[in-house]
Amino acid sequence: MKAVIQRVRKSSVEIDGKIKAGIGIGLNILVGIGLEDSREDADWLAAKISALRVFEDDEGVMNLSINQIGGEVLAISQFTLHAKIKKGSRPSYIRAAKPDIAIPLYEYFLDRLQWEIKGKVASGVFGADMKVLIDNDGPVTIIIDTKDKQ
């Protein structure tokens, strides 16, 4: 699984002109599920995200986790994180998992996030045409690939 995690002041997702979900201070997570991803990847990623110390303490040092600040999470599925662009200019998504595999794993990941995160966990709709509004704070952006755990 690949994730782009952004510390945000607020974030929301719109589908068909209507706000589907929104959060205040917390993390916006774009998550891509690949062909070789498993529940173990989802478990590891959710735990890692909940422990990330990317929020500032009283001295302005990024020393606090999402749970320590009572923050919220908005997780959005994004297969394009698995784009390959070795040849030509048109991305290939051959390494992205198909919906029959990706949807259950995405839903499992959301459940794991809800278990790990004390605050609100919101999401988009898998496969929908979404407009994501991200008010990045910092900016702070972290990229994680569960295949790079070692």
N, C-alpha and C positions, 0 to 999 in steps of 0.2 A: 504494500500500500504506500502511496505517496500522499503527503499532506503539505499544503502551504498554510502556515499558521500566522495570522496577523493579529497583533494587539490592536484593539479598536476602542474608540470612544463610543461608537454605536455602529450597528450594521443591520441591514434588513434585506429580505428577498421578496421580489414582486413577481407574480405570475398572472398573466392575462390582465394586467393593469391594476391588480389588487395586492396589497401587502399580505403575504402568506405568513411571515414570521419576522420578528425583529428583536434585537437585544440592545442593551446599554453597554456599559464598560465590560470588556471581556475579550474573547477570542473569536475571530472569524476563521473557520477551517474549511479549506477547499480540499476534498479528499478524492483521490483516484484509486480505483481498485483494478489490479492487474490480474493476468491469467493465473499466476502462481500464488496469489494471496490466499490466506487462510484465516480462521478464527484466531489462531495464535498471533498473527500479525495485528489483527484488530485489538486483541487484548493488550499487546505490548504498546501499540500506538496510543490507545486511550490512557493507559497508565502513564506513559511518557508525557503526554500533553497535560495531564492533570498535575504533574510534578514540575513542569517547566517554570523556572523562576524568571519571568519576563516583566514583572510588574515592580514598580519602584517602591522602596521602603521610605521611611521618613527622611533619610539622608540622600535620596535621589539615586540609590543604587538598585539595579534590577536584581532583587533578592527575594521577591514574593511570588507565590504560585496563584493560579486562578482561584483555588479554594481559600487561600489566605486573604484575598481581597473581596471574596463574595461575588466574583464575577460571573458572567453568563457566556454561553457558547452558541454560535450559529454554525452548523455544519452543512456544507453544500457538496453534493456529489459532482465530480468533474472528471470525466473520462479523458479529457484532453491533457491531463497531467502525464499520460502515458504516450504522448506524441513522440514519434521518431522522425527525424528530419535529415537522416544521412544522405539520402538521394533526392535531388531536386528540391523544389520549394513547397510541395504539397505534403503536409504531415500525414504519417501513417499511424493508425490507431490499432494496429494488429495485436499489440501487447495489452490492450485494455480488455478487461473481462466483459463478456456479453451479459445482457440484463439477467438472464436466468441464473447466473452465478453472482453477478455484482449486486443485484437488489437485496437478496437475503444477507449478504455479507455487509452491505451498507447499513441495513436495518440492525444487524447484530452490533456493528460498530457504534451506532447511535445508542443502543441499549447499554453498551459498555461505558460510553461517555457519561450517560446519565447515572450509572453506578459510581463512576469515579469522581464526577463533578458534583459538588454540593448545590450549586445554583442551577438556574434554568438552562436547559439544553434544547435549542430549537433547530429546525432543519428546513431544507427546501424539499422539492419533490423530485425524486429520481427520474431523469429523462425529460423533465419539463424544460421549456424555454424560459429561463429565469433571468431576471435583471437583479444583480446583486449590488447593493450600495454599501460601500466599505469606507468608514471614516477611520483610517489607519492612524494609530497613535504612536508617534515617535519620529519616523515610522519604525516599527519593529516587525520584521518578517522573518520567520524561521521555516526552513524546508527540511522535511524528514522523509526518508525512504526506509521502510522497514527491512529492506534487503541490505541496508548498510548498518546493521546493528553492531557488528564486530568492531 
